[in-house]
Amino acid sequence: MENVNLLVVDDHQLFRKLLVRLLEVFPVNHTFHEAANGFEALETLKSKKINIGFIGYSNA
């Protein structure tokens, strides 16, 4: 089975960690990458092949 690379982007570390914990229960080979903002996300996208991204949105 192919490894699935997931990127979780949100400025709240607690939310990122919680989402990763929830997604870990799925029986899939996965690698999680985290970013606190769009700049970090772009750097990750340049160096990793991401299959799925979860991006938080804030009006603050």
C-alpha positions as CSV (number, residue, x, y, z in Angstrom):
1,M,0.0,0.0,0.0
2,E,1.3,3.4,-0.9
3,N,2.1,5.9,1.8
4,V,-0.2,8.9,2.1
5,N,1.4,12.2,3.0
6,L,-0.9,14.6,4.8
7,L,-0.3,18.2,5.6
8,V,-2.2,19.9,8.5
9,V,-2.0,23.7,8.5
10,D,-3.4,25.7,11.3
11,D,-2.1,28.5,13.6
12,H,-3.3,26.6,16.7
13,Q,-0.9,23.8,17.7
14,L,-3.5,22.1,19.8
15,F,-5.9,21.8,16.9
16,R,-3.2,20.4,14.6
17,K,-2.2,17.8,17.2
18,L,-5.8,16.8,17.8
19,L,-6.5,16.5,14.1
20,V,-3.4,14.3,13.6
21,R,-4.5,12.1,16.6
22,L,-8.0,11.7,15.1
23,L,-6.6,10.8,11.6
24,E,-4.1,8.3,13.0
25,V,-6.9,5.8,13.7
26,F,-7.5,5.1,10.0
27,P,-5.8,1.9,8.9
28,V,-3.6,3.6,6.2
29,N,0.1,4.1,5.8
30,H,0.4,7.8,6.5
31,T,2.9,10.4,7.3
32,F,1.8,13.7,8.8
33,H,3.4,17.1,8.2
34,E,2.4,20.1,10.2
35,A,2.6,23.9,9.5
36,A,1.6,26.8,11.6
37,N,1.0,29.2,8.7
38,G,0.9,29.5,4.9
39,F,4.6,30.3,4.7
40,E,5.5,27.0,6.5
41,A,3.0,25.2,4.3
42,L,4.6,26.4,1.1
43,E,8.0,25.3,2.3
44,T,6.7,21.9,3.1
45,L,4.9,21.7,-0.3
46,K,8.2,22.5,-2.0
47,S,10.1,19.6,-0.3
48,K,7.4,16.9,0.1
49,K,4.9,15.3,-2.1
50,I,1.6,16.0,-0.3
51,N,-1.5,13.9,-1.1
52,I,-4.0,15.5,1.2
53,G,-4.1,18.9,2.9
54,F,-6.2,20.1,5.9
55,I,-6.0,23.9,6.0
56,G,-7.5,25.9,8.8
57,Y,-9.1,29.3,8.0
58,S,-9.4,32.2,10.4
59,N,-11.0,35.6,10.2
60,A,-8.9,36.9,13.0
